[in-house]
Amino acid sequence: MGVRAFGRGMVLLAATVVALGGGTAVASGATGQEPTGPVQPNIIAAAIYSVGQPTIAPPGANDWNCKPSAEHPNPVLLSNGTTANAYENWANLSQKLANAGYCVFAGKFGGSPGAFLQTVGPVAGTAGQLATFGDKILKATGASKLDVVGHSQGGMNPRYWIKYLGGASKIGKLIGLSPSNYGTNLFGLLTAIQAIPPARDLVGVACAACNEQSTGSAFLNDLNAGGDTVPGVDYTVIQTRYDDVVTPYTNAFLKPAPNVKNLVLQDVCGLDYTDHLGITYDPIAQREVLNALDPQHAKKPSCVFVPPVIS
């Protein structure tokens, strides 16, 4: 679930049935710097900008000549949430990661090439496109592993890559921002939709991933069967108590394990009122992403100022 609220997305999807299906991942250019847009202060500004340029890369991303440093040997792949294009999701954090010395990459997955809405096709297909894009990153950078930072569905679907598509040997860290690891009931709305086959099927036409992220779906039951993590990958979940898309908010968390860290933003900064959509732009969450990527140089987030929620 991504740059638009999943609930709002349901309304849009029901009213505007667009042929997005599984789509094909597009990664333009084998070398060089792809065109990028400017840094944005919040998701609304990013969404407005990307209406006219939905395929543009977020700032600081997709320099295919970038070579990882010894300090940050793993390139970072940014994984989009449901309905989100890369620019909407990452038009701030991508530049911060690049400024910190990371090779950063973001792609277009699970939607028609060039479409404004992405990451709506079946999760397995989107994860497959993500895996292909990841292989391209590893080849271009010469790295042996990469780290993945994902929002909502984008924090959950790399686990399909890990479990079924060989990702366990290629991913060092998976950091989820409000990930839909155990789905959502969307305050009961999505559960109700699943109980009405015509409504469920209508949603599925435009957004198969929406149905698959319903709590207790066959997809999620399969993904989480036998354990929701694997040894060798470090998992971090960064979640907000004010998540209004993944509900209950605890559905984001993975089962306790030595390689799992579940973090609640309000335990770090009690006055952080970030919601689901705002979390990728939230400075506290961004600091925790940097800490998870490089725990040896972790810094305590500043809680002096927390911006208002804009969603």
N, C-alpha and C positions, 0 to 999 in steps of 0.2 A: 504494500500500500504505500502510496507515494505522495508526490508533490501536491496533489489535490487530496482533500480528505476523502477517505474511502466512502463515507456516507454521502458526501456531496457528489462523488464520482458515480455512485449508484443512480442518483437522480439524472445526471448527465447521460449515463450510459443507457438508461431506460428510455430517455427522451430522444437521444440521438444515437441510433444504432449504426456504428461505423464498422466497416469491414477491416478489422485489424488482425484477427487470427494469430497465427504463429509468427509470421514475418521472417525477415532475414536480418541478421546482424550486419551492420555496415561499418567497416573500418577503413576509411579512405586513406590512400597513400601508404606505401610500404616504408617510406622514409620522410624525414622532414617534419616541420611543425604544422599541424592542422590549424585552420582558422579558429580563433577563440573569441568569446565575448568578454565584456568587462566584468569586473567584480561587482556583485550586487549586495545590498544590505539585508535583504530578506527575500523570502520565497515569492511574494507577490510581485515585487519588482522583476525578479528573474523570470517568472511566468509571463509577464507582460512583454518583456524583451524577446522571449523565445517564441512568441506567437508567430512573428514574421521570419524567424530563423531557427526553426525547431531542431535542426541538425548541427548547429554550431557547438563546438566543444566549450566546456567551462574554462575559465582563465587558469593558466598554469598547467593545463593538461595536454596530453597527446603530442608531445615532442618525441618523435620516433628516433631521434638521434641521441636522446638522453641516456647516459650511462650511470648506473647507480654508484654511489660513493662507498668507500669502505665503512663509513659511519652508518649509512642507510643502504645496505646491500640489496634489500628487497624493494622492487617497484611496488606502487600502490594502485590497485584497481578499484575504482569507485563503481558500486553496483546500485542501480536505480530502483526506486520503489514503484508500486503499481501506478500506472498512468503517467509516470514521470519520464520526461526526457532528461538527458544528462545535465544540460545547462540549468534547468529548473532546480534540480536536486542539489547541484554542487557548485553554484556560481560564487561561492564564498570560500568554502572549505578547501576546494581544489587549489586555490592560490596560496592559502596558508600552508598547505602541505608542500607545495613547490618551493615556497619561501624557506621552509624548514630543511630543504635539501633533498626532498624525495622526487623520484621520477613518478609522475602521476598520469593515469590513463582513465578515460571514461568513454563508454560506447553507447550504442543504440541497440536495444535488445527487446524481443517480444512484441514487436509492432511492425506495421508496414513501413518500409523505408521512406524516410522523409516525413512521416506523420508526426503531428504534435504530441499525440498520446503514444506512449511506449509502455513496455512491460505489462501487457495485458493478455498475452497469449498463454497457453498452458505452461505452468511453471517448469516442467521438465524440458520443454523446448527452449525457454528463455535461459535456463541453466546450461543447456548445451551450447547456446550461442555465447554465453559468458565464458564457458570453458575454451571455446575456439579463440575468442578474443584474448583470453589469458595466455594461451599458447603463443599467440602472436607477440604479446608483450615479452614473454620469456625469450623468444627467439631474437627479437629486436634489441633487447637490453643485455642479453647474455647472462641474465640472472638464473640461478637454479630454482628459486622460489619467489613467489610474490605474496603480498598481503592484500586482503580484501576489506574494504570499508563499505558497508551497505546500509541503506535506509529501508525500513519496513520490509516489504517483500525482498528487497535487495540485500537485507541482512539474513534472510532465511534461505533464499534459493541457492546460494553458494553451498549450502549443506547438501543439496542434491548432487552438485558437482563433486563434493568430497566423497559422498557415499557411493555414487554410481558411475561417475565419469572420470575417476582417477585423480581427483583433486587433492586427495590426502597427501600425495607426494609432491604437490606443486604449491600448496598454500601453507604459509608459515603461521599467519594470524588471520582470524576472521573477527572483525569488529562490527557489531550490529547496533545501529541507532534505532531504537524502537522497533526491533525486528518482529515479524509475525511468526515466531517459532512454533507457537501452539495455536495460531490462528486468532480469530476474533468473533465474538457474537454481535459486535457493533451495537451494544446496548440492547440486544435482543432482535434488532432489525434483520441482520443477516441470517440468524437462526430461523426467523419467521419466513424469510424468503426461501430458504432451503426446504421448508415444509410445504411449499406451494409449487409443484412442478412447473407450471407455466411461467411463473415469475422467475424461478431458478433458471429455466432454460433461456428466458429472455436476457437475463444478466449474462449467462454463459456465452451467448452469441457475440457479444461485444467484449466480454472480459472473463475468459475462462479462469484466469488466475484469481478472480474475485471469489468464485465459488470454491476453488481449491483452498482458499485461506479461511474458509468458514471453520470454526472450532469443531473438531471431530470429523472433518472430511476424510474420505478414503485416502486422499493424497497425503495429508498430514499424519494420519495414523501409520501409513507405510513409511514415511520419512523418519518418524520418531521411533519406530519399532526397533527393538534391540539396542536402544541407547541413542541419545541425540547428539553425541559427540564421538570423536575418535582420538586415540592417542596420537601425539605428534603435531597436532594443530592446537594453537592457543586461541581460546575463545573469550571475547569480551562482549558483554551486553550492556549498553548504556541506555537507560530507560527513564522516562518521566512519569510521575504519579498522575500527571494531568493529560496523559495520552487519551485522546478522544476518538481514536481509530482502532488501535489494538486494545480491546476491552475483554475482560479485565486487563489492566496494564501488566499484571504478573504473567500473562501469557507470553510475554516477550522472553522470559527467563529460561535458561537452560538448566538441566538438572545439575546439582552440585558435583564437581569433579576437580581433581588437582589442576587441570588445565582450563578451568572455567572461572570467570569473574563476572558476577552479576552486580551492576552498579545502578543505584537510583540517584538521579541528579539532586533531588531534594535532601538526600543524606549528605551531599557535598556542600550545597548552598540552599538553605531552606527557603529563600525568597525567589528561587528560580521557578517561574510559572510557565516555562516552555511547554507547548503541546506537541502533538505528533508531527504536524507540518513544520513547526519552527525549529525542531531539534537539530537539523543539520546546519542551521545558521546561528545556533546558540553558542556564545563564547565559552560557556562552561563545558558543554558537550564537546566542543571542538578541542578544548584543552585536554579533555579525557581521551579523545581519539589519539592525540599526539602522545599522551602518556602511555597508552596501550601499545602504540607502535614502537615506542622507545622507552620502556620502563626504567632503564638504567639512568635516564636523564629526565625523569618525570618531575613536573613542577605542580605545586598546589594551585588550583584555579583561584583567581581573584573573585571574591564574592561582593566586592564593593558596589558594583553596578550590574544589575541584570536588566536587559532591555525588555520592554513590554512585548507580550505576545502579539504577533501580527499574522493573522490567518483568517 
